[in-house]
């Protein structure tokens, strides 16, 4: 018996859950652990997460994931051994005749094991990078073609698309978008009948950190590093337009560096050993100053650091520290910190790049000039403000809510607008919080660059929407994990309006987490709180640039 009749599945990830159709199967903990990628994990990790791992079958030409969709999950293609083990577990769970015991579980003998998929990129997309792209590496490693697809997999998304790689049984894909909470970079279609398991972000994190399954852990880590280097290096602004062969050499020479929040990358006065690109998270740049240290800058994805000492053949001119959320009271820290990743080019590779690519040489020289010019210091934060600025975590907010107290008349129109914008009647804005200068920083989601609230949800109900906004689905079980993780009290627990019959587990008399979603559903994109303020006192800003301008 084969599960899952053919269906053209458009991703339901924008709803924050893995949809389980009538022909799909949400796997039990024992079934999950029978699959090779999950072996070594504890069954307790899956007890409260029904629906976090779903078994699906796709027929030839069906879309598995689509370019541009929110990437809140990853996929693993089952091997023949996985199918056999899964079937054995199903038979062992049900007593009775053999026919009924396989209900809902793949029987390997019924399924052709040609677990390959076609990967497409839209040729006119900014993620399309041809032979130098992310999937170009896969095509060469796996022997895939890079010519335009002429088979039944067809065209991706109605635009010109090309077949750039094949994936096979035992392959993990979609993890880059999932871990970085970014849109899918390509469309993946089934080349033949293929069985996959789809997993939510929190399950993928368990897989990535599972060192008990040593061989698979090493394999996942290697693939992740290769894909991270390729996808990130090809998108850094300073490297745009470089020769394909140059990019290939950079990928072979580059090193992926991971830091814990608060960890020092290098200190002012150290010898230079390379240049770094920020790929995930945030880096704080501080410099010695009379009376202490002064914050020079906050660097985020795409920024370069460490180039000054290399160009000028001197010492490090500042200390660079992995960004962390510094909490108000200092009595609570995120249980699971955000990931900070950088890509390092050692000094020899850096010099080779400067000698080889004239355009990169010009960009680096211009960057060094802008950072070392006499007026550069005037653009940094003043010493009296930098401490509070850092302690309040203002640099982390991409859409930081501020209320100008010189203009605000305390009319509460911003709060009323917030309540009326949402159907549940819960406010996402509380006109209270810390002050910075003449601004009030209210307790409202600031859309952090590295949102730690997404980490640790046992049922995957909090996620990034298609526009990057933080969303919490109505099947939240009220465990408070996201509220505990948030350093800025931007998530509140509110009274639930009735039961949720569609939730993966029964929810009774439990609160639900509520947070600001930046009013993403409003057509003009302007948050209701900002629009409703009659005195233009309420604003949303990028905290890393607003106060330094």
C-alpha positions, 0 to 999 in steps of 0.5 A: 500500500502506498500513501499519499495520492498525487496532488499539486501541493502549493506550500502552506508554510505561510500559515506557519504549519506543515499542512497534512492533507488526507493523503499525507502522514504526520509521523509518530516519534517512533516513525520519525526515528526510523529515518536515517537523518533523525537517528540518535535523537530522543523520542521526547523531542517529538512528543509535543510536536505532532505535525512537525515532521510530515511524510509526503509523496510527489509524482513526476512534475509536482512542485515540492517547494517554490522559488520565492516562498517563505522558507520555514521548512527543509526536506529530506529525500528518503532512501530505500532503507528508510522506506523499509524501516518506516514500513517495519515500524508501522507494522509493529505498531498495529496488531492484526492483519498485515494489510491493515498494519501498513495503513498510512505507511509507505511499503517500499516494494510498491514504490520505484526508488528513483529519488531525484528532483529537478531544481529550477531557478528563474533565469530573470531572477536576482538569485539566478547565478548560472554555473556560479550559483548555489545549485551550480555546485550541486550540478557539478558534484552530482553530475546534473545538467545545466541546460534548459529543461525539456522534460516533464518537470517543465517550466518553473513559475511561468517564467523562463527556468532552467534545470540546474541540478539533480538531487537524490535519495539521502539528500537534504535540501531547503535548509539554507532558506529555513535556517536563515528565514529567507525566501526559497532561492529555487523551485524544486520539482519531482523528476519521478515518484519521490518520497520526502519528509518535510520538517520545521525549523526547530526539527532541522536545528535538532538534526544539525546539532545531533552529534550522536548520528556522527556520520550524518552530522558531518555530512549535513555540516559539510553540505551546509558549509559548502552551500553557505559559502557559495550562496553568501559569497555570490551575494556580497555587494563588494564581490558583485561582478567578479569573474566566475573563476575568481568566485570559485577560488574564493569558495575553495579558500574561504572559511565559515566562522561561527561565533557565540553571542558576545564572543570576540572575533578580534581585538584592537591592536591584534595582528591582521589575519584576514578579512571577514564578511558578515553572513548571519547575525550582527557584529558590534565594532568598538574602539578604545576611547578616553574613559572606556570604549565607544561603539563605532558601528553595527555590521550586518549581513553583507557588510565587510570587516577587517580590511583596514589592517590588511590594506594599511599593513597595520594592526586591527583598528577596533575590536569586533564582537558578535552581537548579543541582546543585552537585556534590560534587567540583566536577569534573563537571557535567551535560552538558545542564542541566535547564530552569528556566522562570518566568512573569512578570507585569509590574508593571502587570499585577500591579497590575491583577490585585490590583485586579480579583481580591479573592481573589488580593489576599488571598492575595498579602497573606497571602504577603507577611505570612508572608515578612516577619513577625518570625518568618519568619527563624527558619524559614530555614536557619542560616548554618553549615548553608546552605552544606553544604545547598546544596553537597550538593543536598539541596533537589532531592530529593523523596524524599531518603534519609537515615540517622540515624547516632544510631540506625543500628547498621550492621546493613545490613538496609536494603541487604539489603532493597533487593537482595531487593526487585528481581529482578535482585539489584542493590542500589540503595542504598549505605550510603556518602556525605556527611554532613549533621549527624547524617545520612548521605546515601547514594548512592541516587536522591533523585527530583530535582525536575529530574532531569537523568539523563533528558536525553541517553539515546541510546535513551530507556531512562530515563524517569519512571514513572506515579508519578514514579519514575525507571525504566531499561528493560532495553534500556539499552545501557550508554553511561553517559550517565545515570550521567554526568549524575546529580550524586549518583552515584545511578546505577550500571553493573551486570553485565547478566544475558544478552542482551536479544533485544527491544532495538532494537539488539543488546546484547552484553557491555555493562553496564546502568544501575541506579537506585532506583525508590522501590519503586513496585511495593510495594503500601503504597508504603513503600520496602523500605529504610525498612520493613526498618530495625529502628531507624527510622534510614532515612527518605525525606523532601522535602529542601526542607522537612525540614531547615527544619522 
